[in-house]
Amino acid sequence: MSGGRAQLMWDEAVTGYDFGPGHPMDPVRLFLTMRLVEAFGLDRVARTVAAPPAGESTLRLVHRPDYIAAVRAASADPQTADASYGLGTPDDPAFAGMHEAAALIAGQSVAAAEAVWAGEALHAVNFTGGLHHAMPGSASGFCVYNDAALAVARLLELGAERVAYVDVDVHHGDGVQAAFWDDPRVLTVSLHEDPGTLFPGTGRAHETGAEGPAAGSAANLALPAGTGDAGWLRAFHAVVPELLTAFRPQVLVTQHGADTHFEDPLAHLAVSVDAQRAVADTCHRLAHDLCDGRWVALGGGGYDVTDVVPRSWTHLVALAAGRPVDPATPVPEDWRHEVFRRTRQLGPLRMTDGAAAQWRDFETTGYDPADRLDQAVLATRRAVFPHHGLLP
């Protein structure tokens, strides 16, 4: 490999992705995450790079030209936002500079993918990305451009033949699934809260890709509301490692939305920072086991912007940089002062929620037909595993 072990994508201007006061997607979460990364010195371990915004030709790898034009128009004059493109809605209010900010975030994810594919970095992290709801022709769910899908599309353009995308955000990764629904070169795996209780209302086990060569290229694991660490980890390990091993990806792209957390105000899972760290660590290991280490890691949702998001994504950066932070480590006091200065909230004291992040292995303990979580796991395995020569 010609470059360093890990690359961290960051440009302070990404905090311009701002839907306005009161919107859950508060850019302070990005600012505070980067400050915590810096407080642990991780920006000096991972090579920090600011990539240019994604250009028109890159955005067109996923998005329709008329939609890009609509975003540009709304960006120049928010009052003209066209709601038929999902713009100017309560979820995606138009704001001045929207195109530029969204394209900048997309540019970081695309550059991360390019660096990993070229061998300039073994791992690359863009925690400002993971905007997985944007569709080819519309904004959705706080997402204007789908940087995750663009990163995958760029890998395919560069010659990748098998890319695995694993999404552990509490919401279904619908936009990425839609972008590659009929493409057998991409395996999309989404672990999320049941669509019957949460936006976007998709991501059921029977959604497995287009008929034909792409059958089985989408896997969806819909978890019951209230699922905590033990169930979340059990479900992840019951599906993801075996499926990825069968698919044999050349690159692993992962999305680490922190909104699975029990403190998140917009969803109903009950996962700890410790379990989120454990899944990120497993993704790291899978990248080494299956992809010669090629790993692109993205952020995503997460709306407890002081207590949860910065800690979860700092752990992600630390793992990618090869300098994992012990969960028991105290949070630097200077950073906690910055949290209070910015938000008037008290920051967390340690890098852990004090959780053990343990689970019972599905293969070892067997299927419990009375358990709703196990029912969901088995539904996914039955729907997808046979397409990959696996027993459900």
ABEGO torsion letter per residue (X at the ends): XABBABBBBBBAAAAABBAEBGBABBAAAAAAAAAAAAAAGAAAABBBBBBBBBBAAAAAAABBAAAAAAAAAAAABAAABBAAAGBGBAABBBBBGAAAAAAAAAAAAAAAAAAAAAGABABBBBAABGBAABBAABBBGGBABBAAAAAAAAAAAAGBABBBBBBABABBBAAAAAAAAABAABBBBBBBBBAAABOAGBGBAABAEBBEAABGABBBBBBBBGBBAAAAAAAAAAAAAAAAAAAGBABBBBBBBAAABAABAABABBBBAAAAAAAAAAAAAAAAAAAGGBBBBBBEBEABAAAAAAAAAAAAAAAAAGBBBBAABBBBAAAAAAAAAAAGBBBBABABAGBAGBBBBAAAAEBBAABAAAAAAAAAAAAAAAAAGBBX
